[in-house]
Amino acid sequence: FTGKPVDGYLVNRIVGTRALCAALGRAQERAESDGFGLLLWDGYRPQRAVIASSAGRTN
């Protein structure tokens, strides 16, 4: 969305609680049984990434 790497993202990984991971695991199993899968596009955003993505916005 910025056209360049966003400061604060060091790895291609989503951070979540153990409860979230367990729920996503169950959802993945259910999706697979129907021939589907999960693709997560967004999750926890490091503060540096929030600042970098909102820099220059006036609204």
N, CA, C and O atoms as CSV, one atom per row, in Angstrom:
chain,resi,resn,atom,element,x,y,z
A,1,PHE,N,N,0.798,-1.200,0.000
A,1,PHE,CA,C,0.000,0.000,0.000
A,1,PHE,C,C,0.842,1.266,0.000
A,1,PHE,O,O,0.335,2.346,-0.304
A,2,THR,N,N,2.119,1.145,0.337
A,2,THR,CA,C,3.005,2.310,0.286
A,2,THR,C,C,3.901,2.277,-0.939
A,2,THR,O,O,4.520,3.285,-1.280
A,3,GLY,N,N,3.978,1.126,-1.607
A,3,GLY,CA,C,4.845,0.992,-2.761
A,3,GLY,C,C,6.285,0.691,-2.412
A,3,GLY,O,O,7.130,0.593,-3.301
A,4,LYS,N,N,6.579,0.544,-1.126
A,4,LYS,CA,C,7.936,0.216,-0.682
A,4,LYS,C,C,7.845,-0.508,0.662
A,4,LYS,O,O,6.801,-0.450,1.311
A,5,PRO,N,N,8.908,-1.185,1.096
A,5,PRO,CA,C,8.873,-1.858,2.397
A,5,PRO,C,C,8.528,-0.873,3.520
A,5,PRO,O,O,8.979,0.273,3.514
A,6,VAL,N,N,7.725,-1.336,4.478
A,6,VAL,CA,C,7.300,-0.497,5.599
A,6,VAL,C,C,8.203,-0.756,6.795
A,6,VAL,O,O,8.431,-1.905,7.174
A,7,ASP,N,N,8.714,0.315,7.386
A,7,ASP,CA,C,9.577,0.215,8.557
A,7,ASP,C,C,8.833,-0.489,9.688
A,7,ASP,O,O,7.659,-0.207,9.927
A,8,GLY,N,N,9.494,-1.385,10.371
A,8,GLY,CA,C,8.891,-2.085,11.501
A,8,GLY,C,C,8.584,-3.543,11.223
A,8,GLY,O,O,8.463,-4.340,12.154
A,9,TYR,N,N,8.457,-3.901,9.958
A,9,TYR,CA,C,8.217,-5.296,9.606
A,9,TYR,C,C,9.558,-5.960,9.329
A,9,TYR,O,O,10.182,-5.713,8.297
A,10,LEU,N,N,9.993,-6.796,10.247
A,10,LEU,CA,C,11.295,-7.437,10.105
A,10,LEU,C,C,11.199,-8.799,9.425
A,10,LEU,O,O,12.154,-9.242,8.787
A,11,VAL,N,N,10.057,-9.462,9.557
A,11,VAL,CA,C,9.851,-10.779,8.952
A,11,VAL,C,C,8.422,-10.867,8.413
A,11,VAL,O,O,7.560,-10.075,8.794
A,12,ASN,N,N,8.181,-11.816,7.543
A,12,ASN,CA,C,6.862,-12.062,6.977
A,12,ASN,C,C,6.106,-13.006,7.910
A,12,ASN,O,O,5.984,-14.200,7.639
A,13,ARG,N,N,5.601,-12.453,9.010
A,13,ARG,CA,C,4.981,-13.277,10.043
A,13,ARG,C,C,3.910,-12.454,10.764
A,13,ARG,O,O,4.094,-11.257,10.982
A,14,ILE,N,N,2.807,-13.082,11.130
A,14,ILE,CA,C,1.760,-12.429,11.915
A,14,ILE,C,C,1.918,-12.846,13.368
A,14,ILE,O,O,2.137,-14.021,13.662
A,15,VAL,N,N,1.807,-11.891,14.268
A,15,VAL,CA,C,1.922,-12.145,15.701
A,15,VAL,C,C,0.517,-12.229,16.289
A,15,VAL,O,O,-0.337,-11.395,15.987
A,16,GLY,N,N,0.280,-13.232,17.125
A,16,GLY,CA,C,-1.026,-13.372,17.763
A,16,GLY,C,C,-0.913,-14.137,19.065
A,16,GLY,O,O,0.144,-14.673,19.396
A,17,THR,N,N,-2.001,-14.183,19.791
A,17,THR,CA,C,-2.036,-14.914,21.056
A,17,THR,C,C,-2.108,-16.417,20.790
A,17,THR,O,O,-2.383,-16.849,19.671
A,18,ARG,N,N,-1.861,-17.192,21.818
A,18,ARG,CA,C,-1.988,-18.653,21.682
A,18,ARG,C,C,-3.421,-19.038,21.343
A,18,ARG,O,O,-3.661,-19.964,20.567
A,19,ALA,N,N,-4.376,-18.315,21.935
A,19,ALA,CA,C,-5.788,-18.600,21.657
A,19,ALA,C,C,-6.109,-18.335,20.184
A,19,ALA,O,O,-6.832,-19.106,19.554
A,20,LEU,N,N,-5.574,-17.254,19.646
A,20,LEU,CA,C,-5.777,-16.952,18.228
A,20,LEU,C,C,-5.176,-18.047,17.359
A,20,LEU,O,O,-5.811,-18.517,16.415
A,21,CYS,N,N,-3.959,-18.450,17.676
A,21,CYS,CA,C,-3.290,-19.499,16.893
A,21,CYS,C,C,-4.072,-20.804,16.929
A,21,CYS,O,O,-4.197,-21.486,15.912
A,22,ALA,N,N,-4.600,-21.152,18.104
A,22,ALA,CA,C,-5.389,-22.379,18.224
A,22,ALA,C,C,-6.666,-22.278,17.386
A,22,ALA,O,O,-7.033,-23.225,16.690
A,23,ALA,N,N,-7.335,-21.134,17.454
A,23,ALA,CA,C,-8.566,-20.943,16.685
A,23,ALA,C,C,-8.283,-20.977,15.185
A,23,ALA,O,O,-9.051,-21.559,14.419
A,24,LEU,N,N,-7.185,-20.355,14.769
A,24,LEU,CA,C,-6.824,-20.386,13.349
A,24,LEU,C,C,-6.469,-21.800,12.902
A,24,LEU,O,O,-6.762,-22.186,11.770
A,25,GLY,N,N,-5.841,-22.569,13.783
A,25,GLY,CA,C,-5.531,-23.959,13.465
A,25,GLY,C,C,-6.793,-24.770,13.231
A,25,GLY,O,O,-6.868,-25.565,12.294
A,26,ARG,N,N,-7.790,-24.563,14.093
A,26,ARG,CA,C,-9.070,-25.264,13.923
A,26,ARG,C,C,-9.765,-24.818,12.634
A,26,ARG,O,O,-10.318,-25.639,11.902
A,27,ALA,N,N,-9.730,-23.517,12.369
A,27,ALA,CA,C,-10.350,-22.999,11.147
A,27,ALA,C,C,-9.655,-23.557,9.910
A,27,ALA,O,O,-10.306,-23.885,8.918
A,28,GLN,N,N,-8.326,-23.663,9.974
A,28,GLN,CA,C,-7.560,-24.211,8.847
A,28,GLN,C,C,-7.945,-25.671,8.595
A,28,GLN,O,O,-8.137,-26.075,7.448
A,29,GLU,N,N,-8.057,-26.454,9.660
A,29,GLU,CA,C,-8.443,-27.861,9.515
A,29,GLU,C,C,-9.829,-27.980,8.887
A,29,GLU,O,O,-10.051,-28.809,8.005
A,30,ARG,N,N,-10.753,-27.149,9.347
A,30,ARG,CA,C,-12.111,-27.194,8.802
A,30,ARG,C,C,-12.119,-26.772,7.334
A,30,ARG,O,O,-12.796,-27.387,6.510
A,31,ALA,N,N,-11.371,-25.730,7.013
A,31,ALA,CA,C,-11.295,-25.268,5.624
A,31,ALA,C,C,-10.696,-26.349,4.729
A,31,ALA,O,O,-11.190,-26.593,3.629
A,32,GLU,N,N,-9.627,-26.998,5.204
A,32,GLU,CA,C,-8.979,-28.054,4.415
A,32,GLU,C,C,-9.923,-29.212,4.145
A,32,GLU,O,O,-9.881,-29.813,3.071
A,33,SER,N,N,-10.779,-29.529,5.119
A,33,SER,CA,C,-11.713,-30.641,4.918
A,33,SER,C,C,-12.722,-30.330,3.813
A,33,SER,O,O,-13.324,-31.242,3.247
A,34,ASP,N,N,-12.907,-29.048,3.506
A,34,ASP,CA,C,-13.798,-28.626,2.419
A,34,ASP,C,C,-13.027,-28.234,1.159
A,34,ASP,O,O,-13.609,-27.730,0.198
A,35,GLY,N,N,-11.700,-28.470,1.171
A,35,GLY,CA,C,-10.890,-28.168,-0.001
A,35,GLY,C,C,-10.402,-26.729,-0.093
A,35,GLY,O,O,-9.997,-26.272,-1.162
A,36,PHE,N,N,-10.440,-26.022,1.018
A,36,PHE,CA,C,-10.008,-24.627,1.044
A,36,PHE,C,C,-8.840,-24.448,2.002
A,36,PHE,O,O,-8.383,-25.411,2.618
A,37,GLY,N,N,-8.362,-23.232,2.128
A,37,GLY,CA,C,-7.298,-22.904,3.070
A,37,GLY,C,C,-7.470,-21.480,3.555
A,37,GLY,O,O,-8.412,-20.791,3.165
A,38,LEU,N,N,-6.575,-21.050,4.390
A,38,LEU,CA,C,-6.597,-19.684,4.913
A,38,LEU,C,C,-5.412,-18.909,4.373
A,38,LEU,O,O,-4.324,-19.458,4.197
A,39,LEU,N,N,-5.628,-17.635,4.112
A,39,LEU,CA,C,-4.562,-16.726,3.721
A,39,LEU,C,C,-4.762,-15.451,4.529
A,39,LEU,O,O,-5.736,-14.726,4.322
A,40,LEU,N,N,-3.852,-15.181,5.438
A,40,LEU,CA,C,-3.966,-14.007,6.306
A,40,LEU,C,C,-3.186,-12.857,5.697
A,40,LEU,O,O,-2.001,-12.994,5.394
A,41,TRP,N,N,-3.842,-11.736,5.519
A,41,TRP,CA,C,-3.218,-10.583,4.880
A,41,TRP,C,C,-2.732,-9.544,5.877
A,41,TRP,O,O,-1.865,-8.737,5.542
A,42,ASP,N,N,-3.253,-9.542,7.067
A,42,ASP,CA,C,-2.894,-8.487,8.011
A,42,ASP,C,C,-3.026,-9.019,9.425
A,42,ASP,O,O,-3.763,-9.974,9.671
A,43,GLY,N,N,-2.330,-8.417,10.328
A,43,GLY,CA,C,-2.371,-8.795,11.731
A,43,GLY,C,C,-1.831,-7.654,12.567
A,43,GLY,O,O,-2.037,-6.487,12.235
A,44,TYR,N,N,-1.145,-7.980,13.642
A,44,TYR,CA,C,-0.518,-6.981,14.504
A,44,TYR,C,C,0.408,-6.103,13.683
A,44,TYR,O,O,1.189,-6.602,12.872
A,45,ARG,N,N,0.323,-4.810,13.889
A,45,ARG,CA,C,1.220,-3.879,13.201
A,45,ARG,C,C,2.155,-3.236,14.213
A,45,ARG,O,O,1.694,-2.603,15.162
A,46,PRO,N,N,3.459,-3.387,14.028
A,46,PRO,CA,C,4.404,-2.712,14.912
A,46,PRO,C,C,4.179,-1.196,14.869
A,46,PRO,O,O,3.801,-0.656,13.829
A,47,GLN,N,N,4.409,-0.513,15.990
A,47,GLN,CA,C,4.180,0.928,16.055
A,47,GLN,C,C,4.915,1.678,14.945
A,47,GLN,O,O,4.372,2.620,14.368
A,48,ARG,N,N,6.146,1.263,14.644
A,48,ARG,CA,C,6.895,1.933,13.566
A,48,ARG,C,C,6.171,1.812,12.233
A,48,ARG,O,O,6.210,2.733,11.417
A,49,ALA,N,N,5.508,0.677,12.008
A,49,ALA,CA,C,4.772,0.492,10.761
A,49,ALA,C,C,3.540,1.393,10.721
A,49,ALA,O,O,3.214,1.946,9.671
A,50,VAL,N,N,2.859,1.544,11.847
A,50,VAL,CA,C,1.695,2.429,11.909
A,50,VAL,C,C,2.114,3.858,11.597
A,50,VAL,O,O,1.463,4.548,10.812
A,51,ILE,N,N,3.196,4.295,12.211
A,51,ILE,CA,C,3.699,5.653,11.974
A,51,ILE,C,C,4.091,5.830,10.513
A,51,ILE,O,O,3.746,6.837,9.894
A,52,ALA,N,N,4.809,4.857,9.960
A,52,ALA,CA,C,5.262,4.953,8.572
A,52,ALA,C,C,4.089,4.965,7.599
A,52,ALA,O,O,4.123,5.690,6.604
A,53,SER,N,N,3.053,4.175,7.872
A,53,SER,CA,C,1.927,4.092,6.944
A,53,SER,C,C,1.020,5.308,7.035
A,53,SER,O,O,0.293,5.599,6.085
A,54,SER,N,N,1.042,6.024,8.153
A,54,SER,CA,C,0.188,7.201,8.290
A,54,SER,C,C,0.943,8.504,8.066
A,54,SER,O,O,0.342,9.576,8.134
A,55,ALA,N,N,2.232,8.439,7.803
A,55,ALA,CA,C,3.021,9.653,7.564
A,55,ALA,C,C,2.496,10.380,6.335
A,55,ALA,O,O,2.310,9.781,5.276
A,56,GLY,N,N,2.267,11.649,6.486
A,56,GLY,CA,C,1.805,12.455,5.367
A,56,GLY,C,C,0.302,12.522,5.216
A,56,GLY,O,O,-0.190,13.301,4.401
A,57,ARG,N,N,-0.444,11.733,5.969
A,57,ARG,CA,C,-1.905,11.798,5.884
A,57,ARG,C,C,-2.400,13.027,6.631
A,57,ARG,O,O,-1.869,13.384,7.683
A,58,THR,N,N,-3.418,13.668,6.078
A,58,THR,CA,C,-3.974,14.854,6.721
A,58,THR,C,C,-5.407,14.652,7.169
A,58,THR,O,O,-5.990,15.558,7.764
A,59,ASN,N,N,-6.001,13.487,6.902
A,59,ASN,CA,C,-7.394,13.281,7.294
A,59,ASN,C,C,-7.507,12.494,8.553
A,59,ASN,O,O,-8.615,12.232,9.020
